[in-house]
Structures are given as C-alpha cells and as structure tokens.
Amino acid sequence: MLRLVTAILVSMSLATSIAQAQNSFEQMETLATVLAAEEFCGLTYDQCAIGDWMDKNTDPEDLSFLNTLAAMTQQSGLRLSSMSESSKTAHCRAITRTAEHFEFTQ
C-alpha cells in the first residue's frame, strides 16, 4: 500500500514538473517569436517592459533559457524572410496583439 501511495505521489509530482516545463517552453517560444518580429512588423518595444516580463515569467536559475531563447529568436527570424505579403499581414497582427498583451509596445 505504501508503494502505491508513493508511486501516485511521484507520478503527480512528475506530471506537475512536465506541465511546468511545457509551459516554460511555450512562453519561451512565444517570447522568441514576438522579439524576432519587432523590426519586421515595424514595432518598437519598451525594453524595460521586456525585462519586467522576464522577471515575472522566467526562472532566474534556468541558465539555459538565454541560449535557447537566442536560438529560437534566430530561427523565428529566418522564417520571416520567406513570408508572403498576406502571411506577413496576419503574422504581424498576431504579433502586435501579443506584444500589446505583454505591454511591450510603446
């Protein structure tokens, strides 16, 4: 019985850790996409707002965050150059909405 309870608790803890990691990755991917599109979409971001967002939404002990964010931002930037005009319009509207939601836009 003790093994069953232990197994259940470990499973619950693992599920929570996986969900948190997935959420962190999704946040990183969203941030990278928004940052990569700043110039492409003709936006100007408030640098302090980006710092505030980072403080609120990232783990300061996650040293791999910055390298992963840089790679994701670069990858997002590469995709932008091949967009059609209509794709750019839709993409930039979505980026603008997200940047406004994050309070990045000036």
ABEGO torsion letter per residue (X at the ends): XAAAAAAAAAAAAAAAAAAAAAAAAAAAAAAAAAAAAAAAAGBBBBAAAAAAAAAAABBAABAAAAAAAAAAAAAAAAAAAABBAAAAAAAAAAAAAAAAAAGABX
